[in-house]
Amino acid sequence: MKLLEPLDINGMVLPNRIAVPAMVTRLSGEDGFVNDDIVDRYRRYAEGEVGLIVVEAMAIHRSKSGPLLRISHDDFIEGHRRLAAAVHEASDSKVVPQIIHFMKVARSGWRQRIEDLSAGDIESIIEDFGLAALRAREAGYDGVELHSAHAYTLSSFLSRRNRRKDAYSGRTLEGRLAMFGRVMAEVRRRVGDDFPVGIRFLAEEAIKDGYTVDEAKRIALRMAQAGVDYISLSVGGKFEDAVHREGQPLYPYTGYSGDRCMPGNWYPGLPHAHLAAEIKGFINAKGYHPPVISVGKIADPVDAERLLAEGKADIIGMARQLLADPDWPKKVRQDRADRIVRCIYCNVCKQLDENFREVHCFLWPKGARQAPADDPDGAAPQWPEDGAALAAAVDGGQVRLAWKAADGVIGYDVYRSEDGGPATVAEAVKSTRHVDRTVLGGLTYTYYVRAFDAHGNAGPPSEAVTVEMPLPEGLPFREAADVR
């Protein structure tokens, strides 16, 4: 299985092709120091055998912010050394920090832009990136990742919305790439050629007048030419279309580009896989082969393996799915994929981040600060002796489902089949009720429910129920032709 094959990235040998991209936890205090909760979060990924663990974005400068890790001074090195050691002690996982520079934002909605940065500011930012990367090496991390995505400083230089008119001019692609080039050169000068340096940037900005994958291919090529050791892709998450809430600083994941960055349960699976495939194909054809990390609602091991086997990615990145179940890699390796706790993409984690609250998963037990430990020998939940008593009722243009509670559960997967097609998980819920609002009149739907516990152990399916959705009254109707 290619997913479980090792991968050498400039001497950093990943035990498999599975990565958890940087994901804010809000577990650190405003002082920015690594604490026990931070260590526990990343140790948990290592216990689950995640190949590459990218630690949440940490500031390279001293600008004020909410709860956010920092690597802006030598005083922070010892905490990061403890984090890296905890990961290495738990498994063969590799761990790199994502280092970030961000500009100022205010509760009024004002935000600093790259056009406001002086020549001196730019020189300081470049130096700060180099020093932060050096601290990462001194702390015992396996590499470092430059944050050049979303609404933040390096990404803003790359953007087609860059309005500078100097050497970093947004009028040309070379001008937009100039800041990256200088940062990369400084980082290499500080850490040497034998320390892996990755980068995360946007395959699409997903904003008006933003760049698309066509330019992203060329941006990736320049990054490969500059010696980046791996490329991690994302989409959107920009300030330009963010929704400002009165009295709150802008949060760059509230507009359309934010939806594209963290696609919710209404998006189809693998919405960004084609972008990674196109970028990887382009730079490979030019003779460059830094591993490319594909992300975006990749939760099924079958899909992950297919993307690798077809050459559409080199590494599979899963943030929300691995938050839901850090044991995903181990369960795949042990042929226990049926016990994976599947992310339902409800984006509760995103909402917690937006409100500067500790980030956890909706599917964890109530009050848990970390994912439950794996329990491969645990007993699966069982229905009452008389079954689940699943019932369905048509109510207007929706179907209401209700069933009896099973013992020892944390939630229920609701399966749905349309017109006799394959049954797939339509939703995961914690209650014993669900309303399906995406049905269409004239079609037939079959449902069943499975209970699961905090470790992903799933009980037997309930009895199935079938409903025929009526067409709206007065609707002109033409019989379908025979399907051949």
ZATI-971330 format. One record per residue (C-alpha): x negated, y, z negated. Coordinates in steps of 0.001 Angstrom, whole numbers, m for minus. Layout:
N
    east   north      up
       X       Y       Z
...
! end
This chain:
484
    east   north      up
       0       0       0
   m1656    3211    1183
     m18    5178   m1639
   m2137    3262   m4150
   m5428    3469   m2249
   m8244    5595   m3729
   m9346    8800   m2013
  m12732   10522   m2253
  m12541   14328   m2254
  m16105   15656   m2289
  m17112   13127   m4934
  m13863   13348   m6913
  m12396    9869   m6414
   m8645    9780   m6933
   m7341    6357   m8035
   m4292    6791   m5774
   m2666    9264   m3362
    m171   10707   m5873
    m493   14257   m7218
    1426   16441   m9614
    1156   20020   m8304
     796   22897  m10747
    4042   23464  m12635
    4463   26052  m15385
    5298   24522  m18775
    5686   27652  m20966
    4163   25539  m23743
    1230   27844  m24385
    1539   30933  m26521
    1009   34424  m25164
   m2590   34135  m26353
   m3178   31749  m23431
   m5061   29085  m25383
   m4643   25363  m24806
   m2652   23817  m27663
   m1551   20311  m28660
    1673   20478  m26631
    m263   21401  m23496
   m2693   18529  m24047
     189   16111  m24630
    1946   17175  m21413
   m1067   16494  m19207
   m2155   13384  m21101
    1316   12029  m20379
     742   12359  m16627
   m2564   10513  m17013
    m874    7716  m18967
    1495    7364  m16015
   m1531    6990  m13687
   m1005   10128  m11594
   m3996   10292   m9243
   m4514   14068   m9195
   m3216   16261  m12007
   m3199   19979  m11247
   m2891   21960  m14468
    m432   24841  m14365
   m1565   28225  m13059
   m3914   29947  m15491
   m4857   33609  m15371
   m8378   34633  m14408
   m7884   38163  m15775
   m6579   39779  m18949
   m3362   41288  m17623
    m386   40996  m19964
    2138   38231  m19276
    4477   35833  m21039
    3418   32348  m22196
     674   31473  m19718
   m2594   29591  m19905
   m5759   31598  m19398
   m9319   30964  m18284
  m10348   34618  m18220
  m13039   34456  m20911
  m15548   31949  m22249
  m13483   31713  m25445
  m10946   29606  m23529
  m13442   26960  m22381
  m13286   24779  m25486
   m9521   24288  m25230
   m9795   23356  m21575
  m12607   20968  m22422
  m10238   19226  m24847
   m7507   19016  m22195
   m9820   17566  m19543
  m11226   15037  m22010
   m7727   13899  m23025
   m6841   13185  m19397
  m10078   11303  m18774
   m9657    9215  m21920
   m6127    8184  m20931
   m6841    6829  m17426
   m8825    7249  m14212
   m6698   10275  m13276
   m8543   13345  m12058
   m7624   16806  m13322
   m8185   20282  m11879
   m6923   23668  m13077
   m5093   26031  m10765
   m6561   29507  m11176
   m4487   32572  m10372
   m4612   36333  m10137
   m1278   38130  m10302
    m350   41786  m10164
    1744   43839  m12551
    5535   43702  m12701
    7911   45762  m14829
   11366   45191  m16269
   12584   48109  m14162
   12018   46025  m11036
    8826   47867  m10073
    5920   45725   m9017
    2358   46405   m8035
    1430   45607   m4442
   m1887   44768   m2831
   m1803   48167   m1117
   m2216   49647   m4617
   m5495   47820   m5246
   m8646   49914   m4995
  m11945   48678   m3596
  m13140   48308   m7181
  m10068   46280   m8112
  m10758   43897   m5245
  m14384   43418   m6258
  m13274   42618   m9823
  m10715   40067   m8609
  m13320   38304   m6470
  m15745   38153   m9389
  m13011   36921  m11749
  m12186   34019   m9432
  m15827   32991   m9341
  m16261   33174  m13110
  m13016   31273  m13736
  m14106   28484  m11385
  m17430   28277  m13209
  m15610   27988  m16545
  m13528   25166  m15083
  m16707   23292  m14234
  m18191   23941  m17668
  m14982   22673  m19302
  m15350   19272  m17631
  m12611   19532  m15043
  m13069   17470  m11889
  m12599   20434   m9567
  m10637   23654   m9263
   m7660   24832   m7205
   m7237   28397   m5939
   m3661   29685   m6139
   m2951   31375   m2813
     779   30681   m2671
    4087   32354   m3509
    4253   35946   m4755
     760   36295   m6145
   m2340   38208   m5156
   m4208   35928   m2742
    m972   34945   m1028
     m15   38603    m648
   m3199   39236    1325
   m2324   36317    3642
    1226   37561    4145
    2521   39190    7312
    3996   41751    4897
     454   42878    3983
     414   46659    4591
   m3260   47370    3951
   m5175   49230    6677
   m8781   48524    5731
  m10977   45434    6061
   m8095   43424    4563
   m5583   44808    7046
   m2305   43018    7552
   m2375   43994   11228
   m4601   41048   12172
   m4834   37463   11029
   m8561   37919   10408
   m7837   40909    8179
   m5302   38923    6185
   m7817   36092    5755
  m10677   38341    4648
   m9838   38252     927
   m9620   34460     919
  m12998   34268    2651
  m14702   36458      86
  m13113   34627   m2861
  m14096   31250   m1434
  m17677   32405    m902
  m17911   33679   m4483
  m16423   30503   m5936
  m18886   28367   m3985
  m21756   30574   m5111
  m20758   29998   m8722
  m19908   26272   m8724
  m22063   24892   m5907
  m21210   22656   m2989
  m20755   19483   m5055
  m17742   20711   m7062
  m14363   20122   m5356
  m12481   23319   m4521
   m8891   22955   m3355
   m6345   25565   m2419
   m2583   25913   m2476
    m940   28121     104
    2360   28495    1922
    3288   26495    4997
    6020   29108    5495
    6761   32338    3653
   10522   31919    4218
   11182   35668    4080
   12110   38259    6691
    9044   39021    8822
    7022   36419    6920
    4686   34000    8625
    5813   30560    9766
    4074   27240   10241
    2591   28436   13538
     331   30882   11685
     m26   28557    8699
   m1817   26081   10959
   m4451   28689   11752
   m4722   29807    8142
   m5337   26170    7179
   m7966   25868    9899
   m9879   28837    8500
   m9665   27332    5021
  m11089   24081    6349
  m13838   25979    8177
  m14708   27693    4878
  m15185   24338    3165
  m11991   23911    1163
  m11951   20301     m64
   m8177   19788     m35
   m5094   21759     975
   m1892   21686   m1069
    1156   23141     653
    4248   24884    m603
    6975   27128     833
    8463   30486    m172
    8740   31769   m3731
    8281   35448   m2843
    9062   38775   m4495
   10386   40302   m1274
   13780   38591   m1565
   13863   38068   m5332
   17014   39095   m7199
   16324   41649   m9922
   18193   41166  m13184
   18554   44371  m15161
   16019   44601  m17953
   14007   41629  m16677
   10838   41497  m14570
   11220   40134  m11065
   11121   36347  m10825
   10035   35256   m7340
   12172   32123   m7137
   15643   33705   m7255
   16166   34437   m3555
   16329   32262    m461
   12555   31813    m460
   12840   30562   m4036
   15387   27969   m2967
   13006   26865    m242
   10188   26588   m2770
   12178   24377   m5143
   14972   22924   m2999
   17921   21883   m5131
   20230   18917   m4906
   22156   20438   m1994
   19065   20233     239
   18290   17036    2153
   15306   14956    1145
   11830   15710    2536
   12718   19237    3741
    9057   20270    4074
    7408   17054    5233
    7332   18169    8864
    5352   21280    7913
    2554   19295    6291
    2513   16922    9257
    2174   19785   11731
    m588   21524    9767
   m2507   18301    9183
   m2237   17330   12850
   m3497   20734   13976
   m6607   20894   11787
   m7420   17217   12375
   m7332   17827   16130
   m9897   20599   15607
  m12236   18165   13839
  m11485   19057   10201
  m10113   16531    7726
   m9559   17998    4257
   m6787   15964    2601
   m3374   17618    2935
    m830   17370     118
    2796   17190    1249
    5516   18264   m1195
    9252   18891   m1414
   11841   16404   m2715
    9689   13337   m2134
   10987   10943   m4770
   11367    7539   m3123
    8206    5381   m2916
    9355    4152     499
    9412    7713    1847
    6057    8505     249
    4417    5437    1764
    5891    6152    5187
    4529    9718    5254
    1047    8402    4495
    1255    5451    6876
    2406    7693    9733
    m458   10122    9138
    1831   12985    8135
      56   13557    4815
   m2977   12375    2865
   m1568   12857    m640
    2008   12994   m1895
    2771   15814   m4327
    5709   15573   m6728
    6261   18199   m9420
    9851   17805  m10595
    9937   14047   m9970
    6813   13464  m12058
    8180   15768  m14749
   11270   13543  m14877
    9182   10364  m14949
    5382   10623  m15311
    5231    6815  m15080
    6322    6881  m11415
    2847    5813  m10136
    2474    3048  m12707
    5961    1716  m12023
    5247    1641   m8290
    1961    m197   m8881
    3660   m2722  m11161
    6543   m3283   m8734
    9004   m1618  m11116
   10221    1096   m8752
   13800     188   m9651
   13071    1577  m13135
   11943    5019  m12017
   13902    7842  m13621
   14922    9676  m10453
   14835   13461  m10398
   18287   14817   m9555
   16941   18243   m8489
   19339   20068  m10795
   16602   22702  m11307
   17175   23081  m15040
   13366   23173  m15258
   13336   26139  m12876
   15959   27968  m14944
   13940   27440  m18123
   10835   28866  m16456
   12800   31870  m15200
   13878   32641  m18761
   10367   32146  m20231
   11488   29088  m22190
    9637   25812  m22662
   10048   23691  m19556
   11417   20192  m19983
   13531   17819  m17916
   17320   17624  m18132
   17018   13830  m18026
   14846   13578  m21143
   16443   12808  m24515
   17876   15886  m26187
   15198   17891  m27996
   12264   16033  m26412
    9213   18153  m25590
    7542   15426  m23536
    8749   12574  m21365
    9563    9367  m23281
    6881    6690  m23382
    7166    3851  m20900
    9016     784  m22183
    8669   m1988  m19587
   10185   m4617  m21879
   13193   m2575  m22924
   16668   m3998  m22462
   18847   m2384  m19818
   22046    m619  m20933
   25221   m2685  m20817
   28850   m1817  m20220
   31513   m2656  m22824
   32910   m6186  m22648
   35868   m5031  m20570
   33607   m3189  m18115
   33208     444  m17178
   36848     922  m16172
   35753    3289  m13411
   38709    5287  m12120
   38972    7743   m9226
   41641   10324   m8497
   42023   12624   m5509
   42593   16185   m6690
   42945   18650   m3846
   39774   18492   m1782
   37751   16633   m4396
   37485   13262   m6131
   37455   13040   m9925
   35679   10037  m11445
   35787    8819  m15049
   34445    5717  m16800
   33710    4227  m20214
   30434    4883  m22010
   27681    2266  m22014
   25430    1648  m25011
   21910    3091  m25322
   22067    5371  m22292
   20751    8794  m21447
   22666    9169  m18192
   24508    7624  m15275
   23742    7393  m11567
   26856    7867   m9449
   26603    5974   m6157
   28694    6896   m3135
   29290    5250     225
   31049    7047    3088
   33103    5048    5596
   31373    1787    4720
   27859    3166    5081
   24991    2541    2650
   25540    3544    m966
   23183    6242   m2235
   22922    8184   m5484
   25216   11186   m5122
   24524   12584   m8579
   23087   11769  m11990
   25085   12947  m14991
   24905   12694  m18763
   28654   12580  m19369
   31166    9913  m18341
   32789   12131  m15737
   31877   13435  m12312
   33639   15549   m9697
   32660   14996   m6064
   33322   18234   m4182
   31600   17256    m928
   34187   14836     468
   35956   15307    3800
   39558   14499    4644
   40066   11555    6970
   37097    9605    5573
   36934    6770    3048
   34663    6867      m6
   33535    4069   m2292
   31934    4740   m5675
   30216    2812   m8428
   28158    3857  m11463
   24995    2541  m13156
   23858    3539  m16637
   20170    4184  m17318
   18141    4776  m20461
   15309    7222  m21145
   12742    4769  m19749
   14484    4256  m16410
   15942     852  m17282
   19189     637  m15305
   22132   m1519  m16232
   24395   m3463  m13873
   26654   m1561  m11484
   30198    m884  m12532
   33111   m2155  m10538
   33610    m180   m7318
   36547    2083   m6524
   37589    3289   m3077
   39593    6357   m2113
   40888    7542    1244
   40746   11296    1517
   43869   12746    3130
   43645   15345    5848
   44916   18831    4991
   48610   19293    5746
   49333   20918    9082
   45867   20243   10499
   45942   19337   14216
   44443   15865   14449
   42980   13890   17317
   42246   10183   16909
   38574    9287   17242
   37423    7385   20297
   36080    3885   19841
   32568    3905   18436
   30276    1969   20761
! end
